[in-house]
């Protein structure tokens, strides 16, 4: 919030107080072979941010040859109202492996790249933001 002082001019930026408009910690749906650890979403001044964590419960996603990649794998779906109006990309990590992910307008979060096998019980975290003009 702006602390108004004598002589300050009123501008659109100064009238914008960056107050949290809405937030959620529920509604993330895990894909097959994943379970939800946590999720949070926030909307402030036309910007949406999402922060999620899922645990892999399958038998393993393997990179078949060094330098190869994994098949695109859906890990979860964002709740309605927390999906981008156009596809966005983000980074995912479990602390020892990482890669690129995409989030479709349907809310499906898909991991697309990694150079290391993803083992059972790996906790994959992702975070991204986009202009949603929710304000």
QUIKAMO-V802648 format. One record per pair of residues at least 24 apart in sequence whose ideal C-beta (glycine too) atoms are under 7 Angstrom apart, sorted by the first residue. I is the first residue (numbers start at 1). J is the second residue. D is the distance in whole Angstrom. If there is no record, write none. Layout:
BEGIN
i=I j=J d=D
i=I j=J d=D
END
This chain:
BEGIN
i=16 j=45 d=6
i=18 j=44 d=6
i=18 j=45 d=6
i=20 j=44 d=6
i=21 j=134 d=6
i=21 j=135 d=7
i=24 j=79 d=7
i=24 j=82 d=7
i=27 j=79 d=3
i=27 j=82 d=7
i=28 j=52 d=6
i=28 j=76 d=6
i=28 j=78 d=7
i=28 j=79 d=6
i=29 j=76 d=6
i=29 j=77 d=5
i=30 j=54 d=6
i=30 j=76 d=5
i=31 j=74 d=4
i=31 j=75 d=5
i=31 j=76 d=6
i=33 j=57 d=5
i=33 j=58 d=3
i=34 j=75 d=5
i=34 j=76 d=6
i=36 j=76 d=7
i=37 j=123 d=6
i=41 j=82 d=5
i=43 j=132 d=7
i=43 j=134 d=5
i=45 j=135 d=5
i=46 j=131 d=6
i=46 j=132 d=6
i=46 j=133 d=5
i=46 j=134 d=6
i=46 j=135 d=4
i=47 j=129 d=6
i=47 j=131 d=6
i=47 j=132 d=7
i=48 j=82 d=7
i=48 j=129 d=6
i=48 j=130 d=6
i=48 j=132 d=4
i=48 j=134 d=6
i=49 j=129 d=4
i=50 j=78 d=6
i=50 j=82 d=6
i=50 j=128 d=6
i=51 j=127 d=5
i=52 j=76 d=6
i=52 j=126 d=5
i=53 j=123 d=6
i=53 j=124 d=7
i=53 j=125 d=5
i=54 j=124 d=5
i=55 j=121 d=6
i=55 j=123 d=5
i=56 j=118 d=6
i=56 j=120 d=6
i=56 j=121 d=7
i=56 j=122 d=5
i=56 j=124 d=7
i=57 j=120 d=7
i=58 j=120 d=7
i=59 j=120 d=7
i=60 j=117 d=6
i=60 j=118 d=7
i=60 j=119 d=6
i=60 j=120 d=6
i=61 j=117 d=7
i=61 j=118 d=4
i=62 j=117 d=5
i=63 j=115 d=6
i=63 j=116 d=6
i=63 j=117 d=6
i=69 j=113 d=6
i=70 j=114 d=6
i=72 j=110 d=5
i=72 j=112 d=5
i=73 j=110 d=6
i=73 j=111 d=5
i=74 j=108 d=5
i=74 j=110 d=5
i=75 j=109 d=5
i=75 j=111 d=6
i=75 j=124 d=6
i=76 j=109 d=5
i=77 j=107 d=5
i=77 j=108 d=5
i=78 j=103 d=7
i=78 j=107 d=4
i=78 j=109 d=7
i=83 j=107 d=4
i=84 j=130 d=5
i=85 j=132 d=7
i=88 j=128 d=6
i=88 j=130 d=5
i=90 j=126 d=5
i=90 j=127 d=7
i=90 j=128 d=3
i=92 j=124 d=5
i=92 j=125 d=7
i=92 j=126 d=4
i=93 j=125 d=6
i=94 j=122 d=5
i=94 j=123 d=5
i=94 j=124 d=5
i=94 j=125 d=7
i=101 j=126 d=6
i=103 j=128 d=7
END
